[in-house]
Amino acid sequence: IPLSALPQEIQASFENSEYYLTWKVDDVDKLERDGFEIIYVIEVEKQNQEVDLHYSANGTLIKSIVDTDNDEDEYLPVQLTEAIKNFIYKNYSNALIMEVDIENDRNDKYYGYTEVDIIHNRIHKEILFDSNGNWYSTSWEVHKNELPETVRNVIEKQYKEYNLDDAEYIEKANDTKYYRIDLELGETDLTVNIDSNGNVIP
């Protein structure tokens, strides 16, 4: 579809992204698949680099992936098991299922795991299931002003020389819940995990 045919929410999100000014829009696709919400894909390129930006209709960037020029295979949906679908709808009522990926890199520690991207209460969440289909974790991005005061205090006191880059909330099947904070200082990147009580955990 033409770039101008994208929903206004997606156009606004794209215009605020890092790709808008320095990358060229190569193509725009509207992707409809049985059992999934509509996805809009903006293909951008810069020199010999190509990236596909996957957006939901409300302008949420679901994921950005390096374009492999194998779009038809990339777009084929992974069918979810009934057990996984039942888990999602039981624990995330009215969730919109956006994307499903299975990790196929044997060198990745999550090889064989299934990642499901959903929109739940207008929040983009990533749900991870192990190779047996059991729930492993759920995570979503949080803004700095959404972090608990206990977490912000740890960052400001113990890592005050760093700048906060990203933060996400993670809850796991083993009942572990924490905030993963990505910090940066010049060329140095640091990731710390802090629970809601302000404890730094491995």
Secondary structure, DSSP 8 states (H G I E B T S, - for coil): --GGGS-HHHHHHHHTSTTTTTSEEEEEEEE--TTS--EEEEEEEETTEEEEEEE-TTS-EEEEEE--S-HHHHHS-----HHHHHHHHHHSTT-EEEEEEE---TTSTTTT-EEEEEEETTEEEEEEE-TTS-EEEEEEE--GGGS-HHHHHHHHHHSTTSEEEEEEEEEETTS-EEEEEEEEETTEEEEEEE-TTS-EE-
